[in-house]
Amino acid sequence: MRPEPVSTSRSIYLGPWRIDITTRPDVPRLVSLMGLSRMIGSAIEAARSPRPASIGLILADDAELASLNATHMGKAGPTDVLSFPLLPPDAFPVHLGVPPTLHGRSTTGPAFALPPGRRLHLGDMVVSVERAVEQAEAGRGGQTGNVTWSPADELLLLVTHGTLHICGWDHVEPADEAAMRGLEQRLLARS
């Protein structure tokens, strides 16, 4: 009898950031873990996150995202990325891309202090690598559904998008969406 495949986990340290990546069994590796970590680190830096901090990434498939989407969003079927922030949006500096209820607020920063030497955990995101491949191959990438590029580029975008959500960004209002999409494109261009 063959043993059940298990998830693999790795922590990558990039300056003040620790990126914890878990890869589910049978999920293809489209981008190196270091490449994903650098993209996440760039997005955290651009969001001017409190530091030092950690963030989690789970590389999964459509079945896992469909289950999480139903449980946490009340929606049927898979989605490409889900973010689970642990800090309120006001833990990050004011920027376009914050939920509309926070426009015009002052930044208060994190509501609690950690013991010395501890990293603040920003949250976790789960990305369907299967969905990234399908969207890229069908020419429905780029979060706008009309970009044709490689599955690796789509995965980098989804990781960037998920990271920005964890860091308080949103795209409900048109101006906020434009700001978030613009930042994503600038970060991808630098990768």
Stockholm file with secondary structure:
# STOCKHOLM 1.0

chainA/1-191         MRPEPVSTSRSIYLGPWRIDITTRPDVPRLVSLMGLSRMIGSAIEAARSPRPASIGLILADDAELASLNATHMGKAGPTDVLSFPLLPPDAFPVHLGVPPTLHGRSTTGPAFALPPGRRLHLGDMVVSVERAVEQAEAGRGGQTGNVTWSPADELLLLVTHGTLHICGWDHVEPADEAAMRGLEQRLLARS
#=GR chainA/1-191 SS CCCCCCCEEEEEEETTEEEEEEECTTCCCCSCHHHHHHHHHHHHHHTTCCSSEEEEEEEECHHHHHHHIIIIICCCSCCSEEEEESSCGGGSCCCTTSCGGGTTCCCCCCSSCCCTTCCEEEEEEEEEHHHHHHHHHTTCBTTTTCBCCCHHHHHHHHHHHHHHHHTTCCCSSHHHHHHHHHHHHHHHHHC
#=GC SS_cons         CCCCCCCEEEEEEETTEEEEEEECTTCCCCSCHHHHHHHHHHHHHHTTCCSSEEEEEEEECHHHHHHHIIIIICCCSCCSEEEEESSCGGGSCCCTTSCGGGTTCCCCCCSSCCCTTCCEEEEEEEEEHHHHHHHHHTTCBTTTTCBCCCHHHHHHHHHHHHHHHHTTCCCSSHHHHHHHHHHHHHHHHHC
//
